[in-house]
Amino acid sequence: MAGQFVIPIFEERILMIEFELTEDHKALTQTVREFAQKEVAPFIKEWDEKQEFHPEVLKKMGDLNLLGVCVPEEYGGAGFDYISLGLVCEELEAVDTFMRVVMSVHTGLNSLTLYSWGTEDQKRKYLVPQAKGEKLATYGLTEPGAGSDVVGSRSTARRDGDEYVLNGEKMWISLADVADNFLFFCWTDEEKRRKRDHSGMSCFIVERSMKGFSSGTIHGKLGIRAGNTGYFSLQDVRVPKENLVGEEGEGFKIAMFALEQGRYTVAAGATGVIRASRDASVSYALQRETFGTKIANHQLVKQKIAEMESDYQMSHLLWLRAGYLKNTGQANGRATSLAKWQATVRSEKAASMAIEVHGANGYSNDYPVERYLRNCKAAIIYEGTRDIHTLMQADWALGLKTEKPARKSLPPWKAAESER
Ligand SMILES: Cc1cc2nc3c(=O)[nH]c(=O)nc-3n(C[C@H](O)[C@H](O)[C@H](O)COP(=O)(O)OP(=O)(O)OC[C@H]3O[C@@H](n4cnc5c(N)ncnc54)[C@H](O)[C@@H]3O)c2cc1C
């Protein structure tokens, strides 16, 4: 079959991947590439240096419908599929990570979660303005004392009549100091918290404007300096019971579902870093000369470029496979984790190699590659650290962990299915 390859995956399935992008995919890729080149590339060195966050970029991303790219049209989105979301993330992070982080938390972790778990009223009230880019949203799981160990968190919610009273502190939250809407994960069952039983956790929608909300920005970060990362605190914040997402006790499951969407965007974005590292290295190697020849002619420089190329292609295929599984409503936790783990680790390797190809120049911010290295490190930490993904992959391979079926499908999955 022209344009199709058969890829055996895991032990029990054969997967067909259509490599040909649709005309919509190609047009979207072109639009995002042009946008990032025009609106961000010329300024990013300065924004990164000054640690400046530029909300007008997000406004433009909203105008292009990127913030709701795979949210159905009926909820204010562009109605595209998961491959489109991946393409957007790869293109954006090839220029700078801060834009892809917005896609990860606003679109992946928050909006797609609301789409799958929210009530109709929640979707109308929160998802529609988020998908249109009128409101900015994020995801608050991590706390000062608990990151990987989600059940070690301490935030709480107590039911009081028709309201819940929320308390807690969230740390290392992307967009914490600028977002309008937050998904807040906390304990609604103190007994279960003590027993570390995650069925005592719940998820709520919180608005910045609610009384008792406060936030701040974390300064002095290694990378993603043009982005906003911070903390927020809730002190006796009263939210209507209608802001509970899912049922009481479903918070952990919702948090994990959200991470499956976020990890996918991280995988595709990290793939963009590998591509950018390769492209910068190729361009430099073709003009820099040592020992009377272009450095591109030295075998060890070629080796680095060859590794970046293979890492790029492998990472691209891995996120594409995860996107295909998402599009077709199939279980994808294992594939998404693998894509995220491999792309992020390979992006660090590629950015580091790119610095070496540039020699001392790579060590200066006159060239973008040092920024790539500083930016990509965080993705090895968030949405499951390298260690956590390594352990999960081993457990899946060893049969100690089983793949859960995809819980709720999005309409684009059906659209993708019917096109075949
Ligand atoms: C730039 C940035 C943006 C972020 N944005 C968000 C956001 O928007 N929302 C949000 O909720 N969080 C966010 N985070 C937080 C991120 O998800 C956490 O930092 C991450 O989950 C790791 O948690 P931790 O930092 O507490 O590290 P820890 O969990 O304390 O881990 C420390 C080290 O121990 C290792 N480790 C821990 N447990 C195990 C284990 N069982 N086995 C083996 N090794 C283990 C880890 O791999 C790591 O190397 C962000 C972080 C960064 C850096």
The ligand as a Gaussian input file, in Angstrom:
#p B3LYP/6-31G(d) Opt

LIG

0 1
 C        9.692000      24.197000      34.339000
 C        8.739000      23.309000      35.070000
 C        7.365000      23.422000      34.832000
 C        6.463000      22.616000      35.535000
 N        5.101000      22.772000      35.306000
 C        4.226000      22.061000      36.073000
 C        2.802000      22.290000      35.934000
 O        2.349000      23.085000      35.096000
 N        1.955000      21.621000      36.752000
 C        2.405000      20.736000      37.700000
 O        1.584000      20.166000      38.414000
 N        3.746000      20.494000      37.845000
 C        4.658000      21.144000      37.068000
 N        6.016000      20.941000      37.218000
 C        6.468000      20.046000      38.280000
 C        6.930000      18.697000      37.795000
 O        5.861000      17.945000      37.296000
 C        7.655000      18.004000      38.958000
 O        8.838000      18.745000      39.177000
 C        7.956000      16.551000      38.648000
 O        6.786000      15.781000      38.739000
 C        9.025000      15.961000      39.605000
 O        8.656000      16.183000      40.920000
 P        9.712000      16.818000      41.955000
 O       10.287000      18.030000      41.344000
 O        8.984000      16.975000      43.240000
 O       10.859000      15.756000      42.077000
 P       10.813000      14.477000      43.019000
 O        9.562000      13.732000      42.791000
 O       11.151000      14.889000      44.402000
 O       12.018000      13.639000      42.426000
 C       13.381000      13.921000      42.721000
 C       14.245000      12.842000      42.060000
 O       13.923000      11.554000      42.605000
 C       13.544000      10.668000      41.567000
 N       12.458000       9.814000      42.037000
 C       11.340000      10.171000      42.720000
 N       10.578000       9.098000      42.979000
 C       11.195000       8.043000      42.393000
 C       10.891000       6.655000      42.282000
 N        9.762000       6.108000      42.791000
 N       11.778000       5.855000      41.660000
 C       12.916000       6.364000      41.113000
 N       13.246000       7.661000      41.165000
 C       12.395000       8.496000      41.805000
 C       13.071000      11.562000      40.429000
 O       13.173000      10.893000      39.180000
 C       14.014000      12.735000      40.559000
 O       15.228000      12.421000      39.933000
 C        6.945000      21.689000      36.491000
 C        8.325000      21.559000      36.702000
 C        9.214000      22.345000      36.003000
 C       10.693000      22.185000      36.253000

